[in-house]
Amino acid sequence: MDDLDDLHDMDHRIVSALRACGTDPRVAGAARALSWAGEHAALWLAAGLAGAALDGGRRGAWLRGTALTAGAHLVSMGVKRVVRRPRPAHVEPLVRTVGRHSFPSSHATSAAAAAVAFGALGARAVPPLAAAVCVSRLVAGVHYPSDVAAGAALGVLTARLGARWVKGGARHD
């Protein structure tokens, strides 16, 4: 087996194992709720707008972080259209998906971007919640681990590239 075959096999085994965790109704419910909340980056956009509303002194930074998170999500959707990797077909999904392509995970991209952007603004609850959203996509059976890892890496990269813009502009708000 070559490295890509090994990765493909490992992806299948991991998603199968995590999807099996979703047979517990409590786990399935949490995975569904997190997947739903993360759809189209809605959770993160709402969090950023709430931060802007509640933290008037850094409103601009929160809004720029929100824009950066939305931008990361859009980039992941573009990559997904180019790569066109099908979603896992060997497990029964817990949730419906908007599209049929899985690489990268747009949920993971926006979650990781929000974790970096909002985490830098002191939102300590965002990184663990972002991690939970990422795992929910595996438990829901709609992504392979490599989809989630690539999405998270894309989100972190996007947020790190925009970090100076988010924080640097905050001095002038």
Secondary structure, 3 states (H helix, E strand, C coil): CCHHHHHHHHHHHHHHHHHHHCCCHHHHHHHHHHHHHHHHHHHHHHHHHHHHHHCHHHHHHHHHHHHHHHHHHHHHHHHHHHHCCECCCCCCCCCCCCCCECCCCHHHHHHHHHHHHHHCCCCCCHHHHHHHHHHHHHHCCCCCHHHHHHHHHHHHHHHHHHHHHHHHHHCCC
